[in-house]
Amino acid sequence: MKGDLTTTRKAEHISICLNQDVSYKTIKTGFEQIQLTHCALPEINFEEINPQISFLGKTLSFPLMITGMTGGFEGAQTFNQQVAEVCQAMQIAFGLGSLRPALENPELLNSFQIAPHLRKQIPIMANIGAAQIIREEPRQRIQQLVEQLEVDALAVHLNPLQEILQPEGDQHFRGVLNGIEQLVKKMTIPIVVKETGAGISRKVAERLIGVGVSIIDVSGAGGTSWAAVEHFRVQDQALAARFWDWGIPTVQCLQELSSFTQLQVIASGGIRSGLDVAKACVLGAHLAGAALPFLKALYQQGQAGLLQLIQQWRQEFKITMFLTGCTRVSELDQVAYHGNQSQDLKNLQSQLG
């Protein structure tokens, strides 16, 4: 059955991410090149710093989201529930994995269910692949699934690189933009468009804005390479290896989208610390997201390890705010920085018009 194949693939993806090195080899996110300007005279007390933001109508303790990872196979419901409980304890956002398994087999919807008391307190985002929204009938079923899950937003993930390398991948992407437009018009919750690690360019963002999208997750290159993940699944490993380092670095994506003031931008793709989260905010992101480090923390150290990692990131984020003289997250986009890009944010914005 098709649903069984999808379920097996989702389990394989988790196993590969946990047990293989699937990071980009030559492409870096660009955050390592960004140096924030140190403020030796912050004129604030550390306890005055408020790292909270609002996202999807709910308050986050700092600008972080655990992005969509899994669902649709045995053990996924327990995994999602455990992650959601830690997200609620730390008051951060949480993204579910692709709903495709539940689309193919409605009995698998339970693996995406989050307890009502958690849904009410933190933003929960569902997730579906671009190829699944092209036709009207699947879009209607996706809307029904989303209503049953009572989530705060639906992310449509653009993953042409991953699909073209999968032996069972979907190579039909004509009509995706229209599908997104129809979802924006018909859904009562926000539609977020995200990549899966290869990045979103300015030109693609312009097309998405043109059909009404107001939240984009750039998911740039430099973190997990899904070509690498597929490399460990396919027989023709040489082909997948050729595209291991394909994509737009996360920092470049943020800089290209920084002039779109009507957008809320989520920075993901190689976010590996609270300092990275702060740098993303300096570059114009509303919040940042990551998956792999939290996946590993939960599997290796349980909920206690996941909680400790998020607490560490939050402390790093607050320290960065202190060292740049910021008491509110909204002040971070005024922080000066320099790097090998040789252009600061304001100059780049001016160039992009």
Phi, psi and omega in degrees: 000146180300318180299323179295322179295318179296318179300314179299317181297319180297318178295321178296319180301316180297314181299316181296315180298327181281331191245352180237158174275107183246023178281155172302145182268313185251330179278132174252160181296329187102344180296331180293342179268346184272120176247117178282145182286121181290136177254104182285348181230071186291334180056037174220159172261145185303323183289348178281345185289130178241103183272011183286150171221169173252135178215126182054037175081008181231155183271131174255146180289336169196167193283072183224144174225134168276111189283165188305129182238310192205175180155158173092012176214168184300128180095347183291324181296316178298317179300309182298321179295318180296317179296316181298323179296319178290321177300320178294319179297325181262356179056059174233168183277159183220134178247132176280161177286180183301135179279003184305318178302320179288332177293323181275332179216098184304337180295341182276358181299330180302330182291349179255356185289135176242138182307139184306321183293335177280320180300327183286338189258334182231153176291129177243131182242125173278174191208134177215148181284152183301320184295338182277353184252006184292318184262152185296316185298313175298325179299320179295318179292323177298318179299320178296318179298316181297320178295322178294324181281342179056051180269172185266342181199161175240124176264130172260117182264130178268117185222050182300325179298311181297316183295320184289337181266343178286136177298332179253016185291157179265119182262010182259107181241359177291125180105359181296316182298318177296321178299319177297316180301318180295321177295318179301320183286325190259335182279146179269355177246159181298145173258120177257135175250129183225152170270185179234033175119001179248357171091155177241126182273169177300317183297317178295319178300319179300319179293322179292318177299323181298336178255012171101006179287134181239355177228124179233131172258111188293328179038066186278177181280150178129346178255244177279130176262118179284342169294322177294318178301314180292332177306324183274359180251336191259159177285320180274074184292334181296322180295311179296322180296329180298329183255015181306319184252038178270133173145174180257123180304146185304315181297319178299318178302313181298319180293323180291331182264358190295337182274354179276086186292342180279353182265144159262121183253131173257130179260113172223168186106087178083015174290120187229011179193168174294331176294319176299319178300315180295317178299320178299319178294322176300324181277004173110000179286147175281323174202172181237158180221156177206160179230304189303312181298329180281326174301312181294320181299318181292315182291328184270328187230004178073190183299326180297318179292320178296315179300315181297320180295316180294320177299319178298315179298320180295319178295318177298321179296314180295321178297320178297320176300317180298317184283353174248006175074031183251132174258343179231149181299325181299342180277345185295328182288359175260358182286131178284152177209165174217163181185185181291350177292339178063009177232131173277172187300316184295319178297320181293318178301319180297320179295321183283346178075000000 
